Amino acid sequence: MATRRPTRERTSLDAVRVFEDFIAARRLRHSRQRLDILDVFLASEKHCTAEELLALTRKANPSVGCATVYRTVKLLCECGLAREVRFEDGTARYEHLYGHVHHDHLVCSRCGRLVEVVDPEIERLQDRLSRIHGFLPQRHRMEIYGICSACAARRGD
């Protein structure tokens, strides 16, 4: 019998539950603003900076402040819903973890476009290299920098 993948709505509901349980366990204040930030973050499939997340969230709730966004993304990372990533430009961005498989990134050096890629063959190769060298991997990340097809077409590269 095939296993059904969770729908985006189901994953979002589960993520909200994870966040609310984390907030309760930490005895932190439950706020509408935090939930609005979480909702916007979960709806966005991009690697948001805190500033981008603030701008998106203010469309839904203009009263959300910058400090609240920064504190909330920190909480999202602590509870395992998000991860901070920094690419070559050094800017902190946040990506979803909950309900997402491990992936690597292709990064355009011109426009900054990020493409998430999943390749089981690369993962097997990394596992094999670790075994050969007696290494017990805990985590890894792979980023390939280059020029995306749109930028290459514009510049004739």
C-alpha atoms as an extended CHARMM CRD file, in Angstrom:
* protein
*
       157  EXT
         1         1  MET       CA              0.0000000000        0.0000000000        0.0000000000  PROA      1               0.0000000000
         2         2  ALA       CA              1.4400000000        3.3750000000       -1.0090000000  PROA      2               0.0000000000
         3         3  THR       CA              2.0530000000        5.9970000000        1.6360000000  PROA      3               0.0000000000
         4         4  ARG       CA              0.3600000000        9.2930000000        0.9180000000  PROA      4               0.0000000000
         5         5  ARG       CA              2.4480000000       12.4280000000        1.1640000000  PROA      5               0.0000000000
         6         6  PRO       CA              1.0080000000       14.9860000000        3.5580000000  PROA      6               0.0000000000
         7         7  THR       CA             -0.7370000000       17.8950000000        1.9080000000  PROA      7               0.0000000000
         8         8  ARG       CA              0.6920000000       21.3730000000        2.3070000000  PROA      8               0.0000000000
         9         9  GLU       CA             -2.2770000000       22.2970000000        4.5160000000  PROA      9               0.0000000000
        10        10  ARG       CA             -1.7170000000       19.2570000000        6.7400000000  PROA      10              0.0000000000
        11        11  THR       CA              2.0060000000       19.9840000000        6.9810000000  PROA      11              0.0000000000
        12        12  SER       CA              1.2500000000       23.6070000000        7.8820000000  PROA      12              0.0000000000
        13        13  LEU       CA             -1.1830000000       22.5390000000       10.5960000000  PROA      13              0.0000000000
        14        14  ASP       CA              1.3880000000       20.1230000000       11.9980000000  PROA      14              0.0000000000
        15        15  ALA       CA              4.0620000000       22.8470000000       11.9190000000  PROA      15              0.0000000000
        16        16  VAL       CA              1.7700000000       25.2450000000       13.7840000000  PROA      16              0.0000000000
        17        17  ARG       CA              1.2070000000       22.5640000000       16.4140000000  PROA      17              0.0000000000
        18        18  VAL       CA              4.9760000000       22.0230000000       16.7560000000  PROA      18              0.0000000000
        19        19  PHE       CA              5.4800000000       25.7770000000       17.2000000000  PROA      19              0.0000000000
        20        20  GLU       CA              2.6320000000       26.1750000000       19.6930000000  PROA      20              0.0000000000
        21        21  ASP       CA              3.8770000000       23.2020000000       21.7380000000  PROA      21              0.0000000000
        22        22  PHE       CA              7.3950000000       24.6720000000       21.7290000000  PROA      22              0.0000000000
        23        23  ILE       CA              6.0900000000       28.0850000000       22.8600000000  PROA      23              0.0000000000
        24        24  ALA       CA              4.0510000000       26.4620000000       25.6300000000  PROA      24              0.0000000000
        25        25  ALA       CA              6.9610000000       24.2880000000       26.8100000000  PROA      25              0.0000000000
        26        26  ARG       CA              9.1550000000       27.3890000000       26.9980000000  PROA      26              0.0000000000
        27        27  ARG       CA              6.3690000000       29.2680000000       28.8190000000  PROA      27              0.0000000000
        28        28  LEU       CA              6.5260000000       32.0330000000       26.2590000000  PROA      28              0.0000000000
        29        29  ARG       CA              3.6480000000       34.2820000000       25.3850000000  PROA      29              0.0000000000
        30        30  HSD       CA              1.3310000000       33.0180000000       22.6720000000  PROA      30              0.0000000000
        31        31  SER       CA              0.7350000000       35.9290000000       20.2890000000  PROA      31              0.0000000000
        32        32  ARG       CA             -1.2160000000       36.5860000000       17.1130000000  PROA      32              0.0000000000
        33        33  GLN       CA              1.8550000000       38.2960000000       15.6560000000  PROA      33              0.0000000000
        34        34  ARG       CA              4.0180000000       35.1900000000       16.0710000000  PROA      34              0.0000000000
        35        35  LEU       CA              1.3580000000       33.0620000000       14.4070000000  PROA      35              0.0000000000
        36        36  ASP       CA              1.0310000000       35.5660000000       11.5440000000  PROA      36              0.0000000000
        37        37  ILE       CA              4.8060000000       35.4150000000       11.0170000000  PROA      37              0.0000000000
        38        38  LEU       CA              4.6890000000       31.6130000000       11.0840000000  PROA      38              0.0000000000
        39        39  ASP       CA              1.7750000000       31.5190000000        8.6160000000  PROA      39              0.0000000000
        40        40  VAL       CA              3.5780000000       33.8150000000        6.1770000000  PROA      40              0.0000000000
        41        41  PHE       CA              6.8190000000       31.8650000000        6.5380000000  PROA      41              0.0000000000
        42        42  LEU       CA              5.0750000000       28.5490000000        5.8940000000  PROA      42              0.0000000000
        43        43  ALA       CA              3.2360000000       29.9610000000        2.8650000000  PROA      43              0.0000000000
        44        44  SER       CA              6.4620000000       31.2350000000        1.3220000000  PROA      44              0.0000000000
        45        45  GLU       CA              8.6080000000       28.6260000000       -0.3470000000  PROA      45              0.0000000000
        46        46  LYS       CA             11.5680000000       30.9350000000       -0.7230000000  PROA      46              0.0000000000
        47        47  HSD       CA             14.6330000000       31.5110000000        1.3900000000  PROA      47              0.0000000000
        48        48  CYS       CA             13.4880000000       34.6720000000        3.1940000000  PROA      48              0.0000000000
        49        49  THR       CA             15.6140000000       37.1800000000        4.9970000000  PROA      49              0.0000000000
        50        50  ALA       CA             14.0940000000       38.5210000000        8.1960000000  PROA      50              0.0000000000
        51        51  GLU       CA             13.4750000000       41.8200000000        6.3880000000  PROA      51              0.0000000000
        52        52  GLU       CA             11.6210000000       40.0580000000        3.5480000000  PROA      52              0.0000000000
        53        53  LEU       CA              9.5670000000       38.1190000000        6.0620000000  PROA      53              0.0000000000
        54        54  LEU       CA              8.7350000000       41.3660000000        7.8770000000  PROA      54              0.0000000000
        55        55  ALA       CA              7.5350000000       43.0010000000        4.6500000000  PROA      55              0.0000000000
        56        56  LEU       CA              5.4040000000       39.9720000000        3.7330000000  PROA      56              0.0000000000
        57        57  THR       CA              3.9460000000       39.6820000000        7.2270000000  PROA      57              0.0000000000
        58        58  ARG       CA              3.0610000000       43.3790000000        7.4080000000  PROA      58              0.0000000000
        59        59  LYS       CA              0.7350000000       42.8580000000        4.4470000000  PROA      59              0.0000000000
        60        60  ALA       CA             -1.3390000000       40.5820000000        6.6860000000  PROA      60              0.0000000000
        61        61  ASN       CA             -0.6750000000       42.3760000000        9.9740000000  PROA      61              0.0000000000
        62        62  PRO       CA              0.7720000000       45.9030000000        9.7710000000  PROA      62              0.0000000000
        63        63  SER       CA              1.3980000000       45.9650000000       13.5220000000  PROA      63              0.0000000000
        64        64  VAL       CA              4.1640000000       43.3290000000       13.3690000000  PROA      64              0.0000000000
        65        65  GLY       CA              7.5080000000       44.8120000000       14.3690000000  PROA      65              0.0000000000
        66        66  CYS       CA             11.0190000000       44.0590000000       13.2240000000  PROA      66              0.0000000000
        67        67  ALA       CA             12.1570000000       42.7790000000       16.6210000000  PROA      67              0.0000000000
        68        68  THR       CA              9.2130000000       40.3670000000       16.7480000000  PROA      68              0.0000000000
        69        69  VAL       CA             10.1960000000       38.8980000000       13.3760000000  PROA      69              0.0000000000
        70        70  TYR       CA             13.8200000000       38.4370000000       14.4580000000  PROA      70              0.0000000000
        71        71  ARG       CA             12.7910000000       36.8000000000       17.7320000000  PROA      71              0.0000000000
        72        72  THR       CA             10.2660000000       34.5850000000       15.9700000000  PROA      72              0.0000000000
        73        73  VAL       CA             12.6700000000       33.2990000000       13.2980000000  PROA      73              0.0000000000
        74        74  LYS       CA             15.0920000000       32.4670000000       16.1010000000  PROA      74              0.0000000000
        75        75  LEU       CA             12.3180000000       30.4490000000       17.7820000000  PROA      75              0.0000000000
        76        76  LEU       CA             11.4500000000       28.7640000000       14.4780000000  PROA      76              0.0000000000
        77        77  CYS       CA             15.0550000000       27.6330000000       14.1830000000  PROA      77              0.0000000000
        78        78  GLU       CA             15.2040000000       26.4660000000       17.8030000000  PROA      78              0.0000000000
        79        79  CYS       CA             12.0720000000       24.3320000000       17.4500000000  PROA      79              0.0000000000
        80        80  GLY       CA             13.2430000000       22.7640000000       14.1840000000  PROA      80              0.0000000000
        81        81  LEU       CA             10.8010000000       24.3770000000       11.7720000000  PROA      81              0.0000000000
        82        82  ALA       CA             13.4290000000       26.5090000000       10.0590000000  PROA      82              0.0000000000
        83        83  ARG       CA             17.1330000000       26.7330000000        9.4750000000  PROA      83              0.0000000000
        84        84  GLU       CA             19.3300000000       29.7520000000        8.9700000000  PROA      84              0.0000000000
        85        85  VAL       CA             21.4310000000       29.5380000000        5.8180000000  PROA      85              0.0000000000
        86        86  ARG       CA             24.1050000000       31.9250000000        4.6370000000  PROA      86              0.0000000000
        87        87  PHE       CA             25.2860000000       31.7670000000        1.0840000000  PROA      87              0.0000000000
        88        88  GLU       CA             28.2510000000       33.4920000000       -0.5010000000  PROA      88              0.0000000000
        89        89  ASP       CA             26.8300000000       36.9930000000        0.1130000000  PROA      89              0.0000000000
        90        90  GLY       CA             26.7230000000       36.3410000000        3.8800000000  PROA      90              0.0000000000
        91        91  THR       CA             23.0700000000       37.3580000000        4.2550000000  PROA      91              0.0000000000
        92        92  ALA       CA             21.0990000000       35.3110000000        6.7780000000  PROA      92              0.0000000000
        93        93  ARG       CA             18.1500000000       33.6160000000        5.1180000000  PROA      93              0.0000000000
        94        94  TYR       CA             15.6620000000       31.1870000000        6.5740000000  PROA      94              0.0000000000
        95        95  GLU       CA             14.3850000000       28.0520000000        4.9210000000  PROA      95              0.0000000000
        96        96  HSD       CA             11.7540000000       25.5160000000        5.8870000000  PROA      96              0.0000000000
        97        97  LEU       CA             12.8270000000       22.3080000000        7.5460000000  PROA      97              0.0000000000
        98        98  TYR       CA              9.5530000000       20.7740000000        8.6700000000  PROA      98              0.0000000000
        99        99  GLY       CA              8.0260000000       18.5570000000        6.0060000000  PROA      99              0.0000000000
       100       100  HSD       CA             10.9350000000       19.1070000000        3.6240000000  PROA      100             0.0000000000
       101       101  VAL       CA             13.5030000000       16.5490000000        2.5720000000  PROA      101             0.0000000000
       102       102  HSD       CA             17.2110000000       17.2630000000        2.7060000000  PROA      102             0.0000000000
       103       103  HSD       CA             18.2990000000       19.2400000000       -0.3230000000  PROA      103             0.0000000000
       104       104  ASP       CA             21.2550000000       21.1120000000       -1.7170000000  PROA      104             0.0000000000
       105       105  HSD       CA             21.3770000000       24.4570000000       -3.5180000000  PROA      105             0.0000000000
       106       106  LEU       CA             22.2910000000       25.9040000000       -6.8840000000  PROA      106             0.0000000000
       107       107  VAL       CA             23.0040000000       29.6180000000       -6.4900000000  PROA      107             0.0000000000
       108       108  CYS       CA             23.1720000000       32.1390000000       -9.3340000000  PROA      108             0.0000000000
       109       109  SER       CA             26.1150000000       34.4720000000       -8.7930000000  PROA      109             0.0000000000
       110       110  ARG       CA             24.4320000000       37.2270000000      -10.8280000000  PROA      110             0.0000000000
       111       111  CYS       CA             20.7830000000       37.4280000000       -9.7840000000  PROA      111             0.0000000000
       112       112  GLY       CA             20.9360000000       35.4140000000       -6.5480000000  PROA      112             0.0000000000
       113       113  ARG       CA             18.3570000000       32.8610000000       -7.6960000000  PROA      113             0.0000000000
       114       114  LEU       CA             18.3150000000       29.7980000000       -5.4410000000  PROA      114             0.0000000000
       115       115  VAL       CA             17.2940000000       26.3940000000       -6.7110000000  PROA      115             0.0000000000
       116       116  GLU       CA             16.7610000000       23.5280000000       -4.2810000000  PROA      116             0.0000000000
       117       117  VAL       CA             17.9810000000       20.2360000000       -5.7000000000  PROA      117             0.0000000000
       118       118  VAL       CA             17.5780000000       16.6790000000       -4.4630000000  PROA      118             0.0000000000
       119       119  ASP       CA             19.7380000000       13.9600000000       -5.9390000000  PROA      119             0.0000000000
       120       120  PRO       CA             19.8270000000       10.5200000000       -4.3070000000  PROA      120             0.0000000000
       121       121  GLU       CA             22.9580000000        9.6140000000       -6.2810000000  PROA      121             0.0000000000
       122       122  ILE       CA             24.9060000000       12.5280000000       -4.7610000000  PROA      122             0.0000000000
       123       123  GLU       CA             23.6760000000       11.5480000000       -1.3050000000  PROA      123             0.0000000000
       124       124  ARG       CA             24.8280000000        7.9500000000       -1.8490000000  PROA      124             0.0000000000
       125       125  LEU       CA             28.2320000000        9.1840000000       -3.0180000000  PROA      125             0.0000000000
       126       126  GLN       CA             28.6090000000       11.3530000000        0.0790000000  PROA      126             0.0000000000
       127       127  ASP       CA             27.6730000000        8.4030000000        2.2970000000  PROA      127             0.0000000000
       128       128  ARG       CA             30.1950000000        6.1900000000        0.4780000000  PROA      128             0.0000000000
       129       129  LEU       CA             32.9710000000        8.7790000000        0.8390000000  PROA      129             0.0000000000
       130       130  SER       CA             32.2310000000        9.0560000000        4.5500000000  PROA      130             0.0000000000
       131       131  ARG       CA             32.3740000000        5.2730000000        5.0030000000  PROA      131             0.0000000000
       132       132  ILE       CA             35.6230000000        4.9610000000        3.0260000000  PROA      132             0.0000000000
       133       133  HSD       CA             37.2680000000        7.5420000000        5.2670000000  PROA      133             0.0000000000
       134       134  GLY       CA             35.7660000000        6.1870000000        8.5050000000  PROA      134             0.0000000000
       135       135  PHE       CA             33.8110000000        9.3950000000        8.9990000000  PROA      135             0.0000000000
       136       136  LEU       CA             30.4480000000        9.5780000000       10.7720000000  PROA      136             0.0000000000
       137       137  PRO       CA             28.6390000000       12.5010000000        9.1340000000  PROA      137             0.0000000000
       138       138  GLN       CA             26.2480000000       14.5710000000       11.2160000000  PROA      138             0.0000000000
       139       139  ARG       CA             25.1470000000       17.0190000000        8.5540000000  PROA      139             0.0000000000
       140       140  HSD       CA             26.3140000000       18.5130000000        5.3120000000  PROA      140             0.0000000000
       141       141  ARG       CA             25.4190000000       21.1100000000        2.7850000000  PROA      141             0.0000000000
       142       142  MET       CA             26.3260000000       21.4850000000       -0.8290000000  PROA      142             0.0000000000
       143       143  GLU       CA             26.1100000000       24.7190000000       -2.7620000000  PROA      143             0.0000000000
       144       144  ILE       CA             26.9960000000       25.0780000000       -6.4090000000  PROA      144             0.0000000000
       145       145  TYR       CA             27.5710000000       28.6430000000       -7.5830000000  PROA      145             0.0000000000
       146       146  GLY       CA             27.2110000000       29.5840000000      -11.2190000000  PROA      146             0.0000000000
       147       147  ILE       CA             25.0440000000       31.4510000000      -13.6790000000  PROA      147             0.0000000000
       148       148  CYS       CA             21.3860000000       30.4880000000      -14.0740000000  PROA      148             0.0000000000
       149       149  SER       CA             19.9280000000       29.9600000000      -17.5400000000  PROA      149             0.0000000000
       150       150  ALA       CA             17.9570000000       33.2450000000      -17.4470000000  PROA      150             0.0000000000
       151       151  CYS       CA             21.0740000000       35.3070000000      -16.6710000000  PROA      151             0.0000000000
       152       152  ALA       CA             23.1110000000       33.3930000000      -19.2280000000  PROA      152             0.0000000000
       153       153  ALA       CA             20.4820000000       34.0770000000      -21.9090000000  PROA      153             0.0000000000
       154       154  ARG       CA             20.3890000000       37.8130000000      -21.0720000000  PROA      154             0.0000000000
       155       155  ARG       CA             24.1480000000       38.1390000000      -21.2450000000  PROA      155             0.0000000000
       156       156  GLY       CA             24.8290000000       35.6630000000      -24.0260000000  PROA      156             0.0000000000
       157       157  ASP       CA             27.1430000000       33.5350000000      -21.8100000000  PROA      157             0.0000000000
